[in-house]
Amino acid sequence: MSNWVTAVFSPTGGTSKIAAAIAGSRMGSRIDLCAPVAPHPLPAGTPLLAVLPVYGGRLPAIAVKRLREIQGSGNPAIAVVVYGNRAYDDALLELKDVLTACGCTVVAAAAFIAEHSIARSIATGRPHAEDLAKCVEFGAAAAAKLATSMETVSVPGNPEYRPLPQMPVTPHVTEACGGCGMCVRKCPTGAIPATDPRKTDAAKCILCMRCIALCPRKARILPPPVLAGFTARLNAIASEPRQPELYL
Ligand SMILES: Cc1cc2nc3c(=O)[nH]c(=O)nc-3n(C[C@H](O)[C@H](O)[C@H](O)COP(=O)(O)O)c2cc1C
């Protein structure tokens, strides 16, 4: 079986860790969904591993748009969503549906947990060692299954997906900004204009937190009252540690 093509959208790195642990030495070429993707036909028979984070119980729309550039011809696929310990709602079903529409057959699926990229006090430090061991176990089980079977899996989710989330705010920029432009170059949606990195295009920003995580001067922040309110709401519903769920 040829190496897995791995497609990942990981603005702040949690999803990438899960993808790397699942693929292990099976990792072949990597499609970075944080950047534009050209039409990408898959070689016949090559498995596709797609790993995306959950935003508001859905997949980030821009990641879905880029994922749709991948063209399968009955290739086996492994669908994985990564969420910040609240819930993954309809995201895994949405991923299965998108991969199926790309011409793939989803033979394995899973939901894993990573630190919440907005409220860092939720699921702090995840994926931890046990999560990563579970990823390795899932990768091996998926590889064993697709060596012998193309039977598709059922995954939870409402076929009438939740509405896409509306972002209430964009990151603010403090006086510490030196205008280096790293946020401009790394923003997955092109929401920060090169002409003025202190601005953010609210129509494009998906609040993925990448600019906040990457800024060398910590000059991009969420307004503290917004972050405090969001964290308080999550503390009430997402503090009990969730466990990985595997569908094989
Ligand atoms: C805009 C946004 C919405 C999110 N929505 C959810 C959610 O609905 N449920 C959940 O459990 N986690 C949610 N999270 C947390 C992310 O799914 C989680 O932190 C993920 O690991 C982020 O991936 P990354 O580290 O690769 O960027 C959300 C994060 C962001 C930025």
The ligand as an SDF file (V2000), in Angstrom:
LIG
                    3D

 31 33  0  0  0  0  0  0  0  0999 V2000
  -13.0730   29.5770   15.7920 C   0  0  0  0  0  0  0  0  0  0  0  0
  -12.9220   28.3250   16.6180 C   0  0  0  0  0  0  0  0  0  0  0  0
  -14.0300   27.5620   16.9120 C   0  0  0  0  0  0  0  0  0  0  0  0
  -13.9010   26.3830   17.6800 C   0  0  0  0  0  0  0  0  0  0  0  0
  -15.0180   25.6070   17.9100 N   0  0  0  0  0  0  0  0  0  0  0  0
  -14.8970   24.4870   18.6450 C   0  0  0  0  0  0  0  0  0  0  0  0
  -16.0250   23.6400   18.8750 C   0  0  0  0  0  0  0  0  0  0  0  0
  -17.1130   23.8450   18.3550 O   0  0  0  0  0  0  0  0  0  0  0  0
  -15.8790   22.5630   19.7020 N   0  0  0  0  0  0  0  0  0  0  0  0
  -14.6820   22.2880   20.3130 C   0  0  0  0  0  0  0  0  0  0  0  0
  -14.6350   21.3520   21.1020 O   0  0  0  0  0  0  0  0  0  0  0  0
  -13.5620   23.0210   20.0360 N   0  0  0  0  0  0  0  0  0  0  0  0
  -13.6450   24.1000   19.2110 C   0  0  0  0  0  0  0  0  0  0  0  0
  -12.5270   24.8490   18.9320 N   0  0  0  0  0  0  0  0  0  0  0  0
  -11.2120   24.3670   19.3820 C   0  0  0  0  0  0  0  0  0  0  0  0
  -10.4240   23.7210   18.2320 C   0  0  0  0  0  0  0  0  0  0  0  0
  -11.2280   22.7670   17.5550 O   0  0  0  0  0  0  0  0  0  0  0  0
   -9.1730   23.0070   18.7530 C   0  0  0  0  0  0  0  0  0  0  0  0
   -8.4740   23.8130   19.6410 O   0  0  0  0  0  0  0  0  0  0  0  0
   -8.2580   22.5660   17.6260 C   0  0  0  0  0  0  0  0  0  0  0  0
   -7.2830   21.7280   18.1560 O   0  0  0  0  0  0  0  0  0  0  0  0
   -7.5680   23.7180   16.9470 C   0  0  0  0  0  0  0  0  0  0  0  0
   -6.6970   23.2250   15.9510 O   0  0  0  0  0  0  0  0  0  0  0  0
   -5.2180   23.7790   15.6990 P   0  0  0  0  0  0  0  0  0  0  0  0
   -4.4670   23.7150   17.0190 O   0  0  0  0  0  0  0  0  0  0  0  0
   -4.6600   22.8480   14.7020 O   0  0  0  0  0  0  0  0  0  0  0  0
   -5.3560   25.1690   15.2230 O   0  0  0  0  0  0  0  0  0  0  0  0
  -12.6310   26.0020   18.1790 C   0  0  0  0  0  0  0  0  0  0  0  0
  -11.5060   26.8020   17.8810 C   0  0  0  0  0  0  0  0  0  0  0  0
  -11.6470   27.9360   17.1110 C   0  0  0  0  0  0  0  0  0  0  0  0
  -10.4180   28.7360   16.7770 C   0  0  0  0  0  0  0  0  0  0  0  0
  1  2  1  0
  2  3  1  0
  2 30  2  0
  3  4  2  0
  4  5  1  0
  4 28  1  0
  5  6  2  0
  6  7  1  0
  6 13  1  0
  7  8  2  0
  7  9  1  0
  9 10  1  0
 10 11  2  0
 10 12  1  0
 12 13  2  0
 13 14  1  0
 14 15  1  0
 14 28  1  0
 15 16  1  0
 16 17  1  0
 16 18  1  0
 18 19  1  0
 18 20  1  0
 20 21  1  0
 20 22  1  0
 22 23  1  0
 23 24  1  0
 24 25  2  0
 24 26  1  0
 24 27  1  0
 28 29  2  0
 29 30  1  0
 30 31  1  0
M  END
$$$$
